[in-house]
């Protein structure tokens, strides 16, 4: 995918988020912080705000990786939307926590447990791992368990 196609796709994702969060025009649009703004930038070169994926990074990704990023974005949009309208978010997990484990938002609790065990074995201080990294995984795992 070249840059112009990618920019078009990113802008389409932004429009979709606005449509979802305003219930396709049924709810008045109030200026809110878009999930899109923390995920993407459609500007080339230097970026002033912090985003997970710059345009240059997205262009260099293969198709499957980009698809996974877009999927995580859509999950994040729906989680935010559900929170805004007061629905419980039980089937989806927080994308920022899932990214710590390298899992998609739709992964099952068993997938989370398996990945946590794998990472805990690798980073546990008794096994020579970094205690801070282990603590980060443990906190994320506990938050995800609370959500389920």
RALINZI-V124355 format. One record per pair of residues at least 12 apart in sequence whose C-alpha atoms are under 6 Angstrom apart, sorted by the first residue. I is the first residue (numbers start at 1). J is the second residue. If there is no record, write none. Layout:
i->(I & I)
j->(J & J)
This chain:
i->(7 & 21 & 38 & 39 & 39 & 39 & 40 & 40 & 41 & 41 & 42 & 76 & 90 & 92 & 93 & 97)
j->(42 & 81 & 51 & 51 & 52 & 53 & 53 & 54 & 54 & 55 & 55 & 95 & 148 & 106 & 105 & 140)
